[in-house]
Amino acid sequence: MNHLVKMALIGVAASIVVAGCGISSASANPSKSPSASTPSNSVQSSASKTSTSSTPSGLPQSSTNISPGTPVSTSSPTTASDTSTAGINLVKAWMQSGLTGQGLNMPIGDQKNIAAVQKVWGPGHNSSAGAGIYVSYPVHDVAFGINQGEQIFDVRSYAPSVTAITRADVTAALGPPAEVRYASNTTIYLYPDQLNYQVLWVFSGGPGHTGDTVNHVDVVWPQGTVNLMAATQPAPSVVVTQNAGLDLRFAIRNAPTGYHLTELEWVNSPGSGAYAVNTYFEARENAHYQGTSARLFMASGSHFRFQYPAGLVGTKGRLRLIYESPAGTASIGTSPSITLK
């Protein structure tokens, strides 16, 4: 397949996935019963093992709507169970690179200006999709999502080495995804990568028909999709209702209309080193956690908790909430400074 034909297909798939991120989500393990020994924690489960608007005209716009808690089928009629050392190592390398918003074999990463890429690779091919403009480089099998300020918020690869990775490789390297999303005939495995980034492993096919190999991988910076100039509603905020006994309880105010809660984060003051990240679905799974010395969020209805170990007592930090829309844009709220008690 020549590069022009290949890139045309890439552009279609890219636009569909960007428009679909957040349209339809389900817990990665809705039937899993949390226990004291197996809390869901994105940072600990992924990092420790490795260290969005309208679809362009003419593209399919259908999506599969699955409510939170619906059992997720991630198998296809021809599920590939084989793993390879090369595939597993490449998945880990992408997660490690994603810690700084970078993609493998790319001259620049998230939060940088697209001009830095253009200095190395020259001008790319621009197209509107999802939360911004995508600049594609067919020769390199790479696309960059940029916002109105021309900052990169998404680095994406369709390299042959990526498309050879299997779903089995991804889960063998990282464990079950923190969240599964469905777009138009597409399945997305989301893994938060520390505090600022998400790594999305994207497969062709919807529920029950998910492809066995990766279509492409994204390293996404949600903050870069926030359009402060176009904000029409206040950012979400936090109201602390209890702060004692290794248990921080809070409620959320001003949840943005048309967005869904994606991540809950504890961000320590600079230099203190500890933090926690859970997707909303992980927090729901953690709701009945009875263990101690955890560092995780729990969610039950409109009630939220952050349970932390004794070592964090006296630590100052903030709660951060990430909401995302079907278009792929984010709304982010941060609490005032809090001292854990």
N, C-alpha and C positions, 0 to 999 in steps of 0.2 A: 504494500500500500504506500503510495507516494505521500510526501509530507502535506501537500495541499489537501488531498482527500482526507488524510488522517486528522488534519487540524480542523476540518469542517465538522467531522464527527466529534472531536474533542470540544469544539465550541458549543455544540448542542448539548452534550452531556454536562459541561460546566455550567451552562445557564440553568439547566433543569435543577441541578443539585443546589446551586446558590439560592434559587428561588424557593427550594423546598426545605432548606435547613430550618427546622423549627416548626414547619407546618404540622407535622404529625409526629408525636413522640411516644415512646413506651419504655418502661423500665427494662433494663437489660436482663434482670432476673426477677420478674414479678412474683414468681412462686417460691422464691428463696426465703426461708425464715431466718431473720437475723438472730445471731446468738452472741454471747459474750466473747466468743473466740473469733467471730467473723463479721465485724462491723464493716460497712462499706465506707471506704475513704479513698478518694481519687488520688490524692498526692501520695499516700503510702502505697497504694496498690500499683500505680503505674510508674511513678518516678523511682521508687525503690528498686523496681525490677530492671530499670534501664539506667539507672542512677536515679441575597439573601433575598422585595418589591416585586415588580411584575416580571413575568417571563418575556423575553424578546418575542416580537411578533412571529407567528408561524410555528412556535414550539408548543409541545403538549403542555397543558396546564392542569391536568387532573392530578389528584393526590389521594392517597389512602388515609383516611382519618381514623386513628386508633387512639382511644382514650387512655390516659394513664392507668396502669394497673392491668390492662389487657395483656394476656400471655403473648409473648413475642416468639414467633417461629423464625429462627435464623437458619433453617435448613432448606435446601433445595432438593429436588428429586434426585440429583446426582451430587450429593454432598461430598466434597473432597476432604478426607480426614488426614491426608498426608501432610507432614511438615518437613521442612528442610532447614538445616543449620544455617544456610545462607539467607533464607527468607526470614528466619527468626532474628538473626543478627542484624539484618537490614531494618526490620521493624524497630528494634532497640536503638539503632543508630538514628532513625528518624525521630524517635521520642527524645533522645539525647539532644539532637540538633534543635528540636522544637522548644527546649527549655529557654532558648534565647531568641525564639521567633524565626529561626533559620530553617530553610529547606536544604537538603543535600544537593550539592553541585549547583548552587545558585550563588550569584555574586553578591546578593544583598538579601535581607530578610524583612520581617514586619517592623513597622514603626519608622522605616526609612523612606526616603522620597524616591519615586520611580526614576527620577533623573539619574540617580546613582547606577541603576541598571542600564539605562540608555547610554551612559558613558562607556559601558563595557560591551553591551550587545547591540547598541543602536536602537532605533525606534521599533516598536512592536506593532501588532495588529490590535486595534481597539474595538471593543464591543460593550454595549450596555447590558448589564445583567445583575439581578439581585440588589445588593447594597451599594453598588458602585459601578465603576468601569473595570473591565478586565483587559489587561494588556498581555497578549499571547506571543510566544516565541516558538513557532513550530519546530525550528531546527533543534531546539533544546528540550522539546516536550514539556514546556513550562508555561504557566500563566500567573500573572500577578493581579490581585484585586486591589484597586486604589480608591480612596475616598475623594471628596471634593477638594481637599487640600493636597491631593496627589501623594498622600502617605499610603504605604502599602499596609493592608490589613489581612491579606490572604496570599500565601505562597503555595502554589499548587503544582504537582508533578504527575505527568503521565508517562514517565520514562519506562522503557521495557523492563528494567529491573524492578520497578514498582508494580507494574501490572502482572508480574510473575509471582508476586506474593499471594499466598492463599489466606482465606479466613482463618484456617487452622493455624497458620504461622502467626497471625495477629493475636489470637487468643492465647496461643502457647507462650508468646513473649510477654503479653500484658495482662492476661486474665480476661474475664468478661468485660465488655464495654460498660462504662459508667452510664451511658444512655444510648438508646437506639432510636434513630429517626427515620422516617419514611418520606420520600418525595415522589415525584412522578416516576414510577417504576425504578426506584432507587432506594437502597438501604445504606444508612450512615452509622458507623460505629464511632461514638464520640469518647475521647479520653482527654480530660483536662490535663494540661502539662504545666504543673506548678500554678502560679497565681495569674499570669497574664495571657496564657495561650491555651488553645485547644488543638488537638490533632484529630482530624477527621479521616477515617478510613472509609472510602466510598466504594460500594459494590453495585453492580447493575442488578435489577430485579427487585420486586417488592416483597411483602410478607409471604413466606412460604416458598418463594422462588428466588431467594437471594443468591447471587452468583458466587462461585467458589473462589474467584480471584479478584484482586483489587482493580477497580477501574481507575482511580486516582487517589492521591493523598493530599490533604490540605493542612497547613499550619496557619491557624486563624488567630487574630488579635481582636477580640470582641470590642475593646475600647475604641478601635479605629473605625467602627461602623456607627458610632454615636454622632449624630448630626446636631450639634449644639445650636447651630443657627436656626434650625427648623423645629426646635423643640416646642411642642404645643401643650405639654402637660408637665407638671413637676416631676423631678426624679424620685424614685422610691426612697422611703426613709425608714429608719428603725426606731422603735420605742422599746427601751429596756424595761422589763417588768420584774426581773429578779437577777441579782448578781451576787451569789453567795454559794458556798459549799461546792465548789468546782462545777457550778451549773449556771450558765448565763441564759436567761430566758428573755424572749423578745417577740414583738409583733411587728408586722410590716404595714406601713401606711403609704398611700399614694401609689399603689401598684398600677403601673401604666396600662391603660386599655389597649387591647390588641396585642399584648406581649405575654409570654409565659416565663415563669421563673426557671432559669437554667442552672445557676450556680449560687451557692452560699459560701462565703470565704471569711476567714479570720486573718487579718493582715496585721502583723506585729509592727510596732514602731521600728524604725531603722536600727539595725545592729543587734536586735534581740534574737533573730534567727528562726523562731518557730512560727508555724502558720498551719492552716488547715483549709482544705477545699473539698466540698461535696457537691455533686449535682443535686437537683431537687429530688430526683428519683432515688438516689442513694439515701438522702435524708429521710425519705418516706420509709425506705427499708430499715433504717436505723431506729425508727420510732419506738420499738419495743426493746431496744438494747438495754441490758441489765448489768453490763460489765462496769469496771472502774478503770481509771487511768487512761481513758480514751481521749481522742482528739477528733471529735466528729460532730456533725450537725444532725438533728432529728427534726422531723416535721410531722405534725398531726393536725390536719385541718388548717386553721389559721394560727396555730401555736407552734413556735419554733424554739429550739434549744441548741446551745453549743456546750457540749460536755468536754472538759479539759482536765489534764493531769495536774497534780499538786505542783509540779515543776513550773507551771505557767502562772501560779499565783503571784500577783504583783506586777505582772507584765502589762504594759500598755499597748493598745492596738485599736483596730477598727473593724467593724463588720462591713463587708461589701457584698452587694446583691447585684447579680447580672440577670437582666431580663432580655429576651430576644423575641423578635417578631417573625412572622412567616417570611417577610422580605429579607431577613438576615441582618437587620439593624438591631442595635442593642440600646438598652436604657440601663444605666448603672447608678446605683445609689450607695453612698458611703456614710456610715454613722459618725457622730462625733467621737473623740477619743474616749476609750473605755479602759479602766484598770480592772483586771480580773481579780476576784476576791475568793 
